[in-house]
């Protein structure tokens, strides 16, 4: 389960509507989503940030590919304090 929490494309004025709140079908508002992810393009430009119930879910990337041409998903590793590409 996942949800988009920040839309960098909208914030920069690239798109006319925000995708904040877009989520997986099984997402329930208020659900615990402990893992942070971000979606990037080939040039490593960050398009979206979100939260997920797992740290190995490619579903947000699949949505981002269709929606905006995203090609990469990274999850934040709090132990290493860095983003890791899946």
C-alpha positions as CSV (number, residue, x, y, z in Angstrom):
1,X,0.0,0.0,0.0
2,X,1.3,3.5,-0.9
3,X,0.4,7.1,-1.3
4,X,2.0,10.2,-3.0
5,X,2.8,12.9,-0.4
6,X,4.6,15.5,-2.5
7,X,4.3,16.3,-6.2
8,X,7.4,18.2,-7.4
9,X,6.1,18.6,-11.0
10,X,3.0,20.5,-9.7
11,X,5.0,22.5,-7.2
12,X,7.3,23.7,-10.0
13,X,4.4,24.6,-12.3
14,X,5.1,21.8,-14.8
15,X,1.7,20.2,-14.4
16,X,-1.7,21.9,-13.8
17,X,-3.0,19.5,-11.1
18,X,-1.3,17.9,-8.1
19,X,-1.1,14.2,-7.7
20,X,-0.7,14.4,-3.9
21,X,-3.1,11.8,-2.4
22,X,-2.9,9.4,-5.4
23,X,-2.6,6.0,-3.8
24,X,-2.8,2.2,-4.3
25,X,-6.3,0.8,-4.3
26,X,-5.8,-0.8,-0.9
27,X,-4.7,2.4,0.8
28,X,-6.8,3.5,3.7
29,X,-6.3,7.1,5.0
30,X,-4.4,7.0,8.3
31,X,-2.7,3.7,7.5
32,X,0.8,3.3,8.9
33,X,3.2,3.7,6.1
34,X,6.7,3.7,7.6
35,X,8.8,3.6,4.4
36,X,9.6,6.7,2.4
37,X,10.2,6.6,-1.4
38,X,10.8,8.9,-4.2
39,X,10.2,8.6,-8.0
40,X,12.7,9.9,-10.5
41,X,13.3,10.1,-14.2
42,X,16.4,9.1,-16.2
43,X,18.1,12.3,-15.4
44,X,17.6,11.7,-11.7
45,X,15.1,14.5,-11.4
46,X,12.7,13.8,-8.5
47,X,9.1,13.9,-9.6
48,X,7.3,12.6,-6.5
49,X,7.7,11.6,-2.9
50,X,5.6,9.1,-1.1
51,X,5.1,6.6,1.7
52,X,4.7,2.8,1.5
53,X,3.9,-0.1,3.7
54,X,6.9,-2.0,2.4
55,X,10.4,-1.0,1.2
56,X,10.4,-3.1,-1.9
57,X,7.2,-2.2,-3.7
58,X,7.5,-1.3,-7.4
59,X,3.8,-0.4,-7.8
60,X,4.4,3.4,-7.2
61,X,7.0,3.3,-10.0
62,X,4.6,1.5,-12.3
63,X,2.0,4.3,-11.7
64,X,4.7,7.0,-12.1
65,X,5.9,5.5,-15.5
66,X,2.4,5.7,-16.8
67,X,1.6,9.1,-15.3
68,X,4.8,11.1,-15.9
69,X,7.6,8.9,-17.4
70,X,9.2,7.9,-14.1
71,X,12.0,5.4,-14.6
72,X,13.3,4.8,-11.1
73,X,12.2,4.3,-7.5
74,X,14.3,4.9,-4.4
75,X,13.6,4.0,-0.8
76,X,15.1,5.8,2.1
77,X,17.3,3.6,4.3
78,X,17.3,5.2,7.8
79,X,20.2,3.0,9.0
80,X,22.5,4.3,6.3
81,X,20.7,7.7,6.1
82,X,20.6,7.5,2.3
83,X,18.3,6.8,-0.6
84,X,18.7,3.4,-2.3
85,X,17.6,2.6,-5.8
86,X,15.7,-0.7,-6.3
